[in-house]
Amino acid sequence: MSPSDCARVVDLLADYLEQRLPADVRMELDRHLDRCPACLKQVQTYRSTVSLLRSLGDDDLPSELRSSLRAFLDRGSTN
């Protein structure tokens, strides 16, 4: 895989997982993930992190950490 293909996966990761990509782009990323274990691992890690954060109640995290994490995730979804 070329570094540019992997960079594109990273750029589109949040939209990919939230199913906000056009079908042709999603299929292209699916094909890439079938051939690239490093990107597949990144997708799995991101998915697990988001799932863990969603499972935490608002009272489970200090407010500063919660705000920082939300800002981080928001930045990832706009890239």
C-alpha positions in Angstrom: 0.0 0.0 0.0 1.2 3.4 -0.7 1.6 5.9 2.1 -1.0 8.2 0.3 -3.6 5.4 0.4 -3.0 4.9 4.1 -3.1 8.7 4.8 -6.5 8.8 3.0 -7.8 6.1 5.3 -6.8 8.1 8.3 -8.3 11.3 6.8 -11.7 9.5 6.2 -11.7 7.3 9.3 -14.4 9.0 11.3 -16.7 9.4 8.3 -16.1 5.8 7.3 -17.1 4.5 10.7 -20.1 6.8 10.9 -21.1 5.7 7.4 -21.1 9.2 6.1 -19.1 8.4 2.9 -20.5 7.9 -0.6 -20.8 4.2 -1.5 -18.0 4.3 -4.0 -15.5 5.9 -1.5 -16.6 3.4 1.2 -16.0 0.5 -1.2 -12.6 1.9 -2.1 -11.7 2.0 1.6 -13.0 -1.5 2.2 -10.8 -2.8 -0.6 -7.8 -1.0 0.9 -8.6 -2.4 4.4 -8.8 -5.9 2.9 -5.1 -5.5 1.8 -3.6 -3.3 4.5 -3.3 -4.9 8.0 -1.9 -1.6 9.4 -4.9 0.4 8.4 -7.3 -2.3 9.5 -5.7 -2.3 12.9 -6.1 1.5 13.1 -9.8 1.2 12.2 -10.3 -1.4 14.8 -8.5 0.6 17.5 -10.5 3.8 16.6 -13.8 1.8 16.7 -12.9 0.3 20.1 -11.9 3.7 21.5 -15.2 5.3 20.3 -17.2 2.4 21.7 -15.5 2.6 25.1 -16.0 6.4 25.3 -19.6 6.1 24.4 -20.1 3.4 27.1 -18.8 5.7 29.8 -21.4 7.7 31.6 -21.0 11.5 31.9 -20.0 11.1 35.6 -17.3 8.5 34.8 -14.8 11.1 33.5 -13.6 14.4 34.9 -15.1 17.3 32.9 -11.7 18.5 31.6 -10.9 15.0 30.3 -14.3 14.6 28.7 -14.0 18.0 27.0 -10.6 17.2 25.7 -11.7 13.8 24.4 -14.7 15.3 22.6 -12.6 18.0 21.0 -10.1 15.3 19.9 -12.9 13.2 18.4 -14.5 16.2 16.7 -11.2 17.1 15.1 -10.9 13.6 13.8 -14.4 13.7 12.3 -13.7 17.0 10.4 -10.4 15.9 8.8 
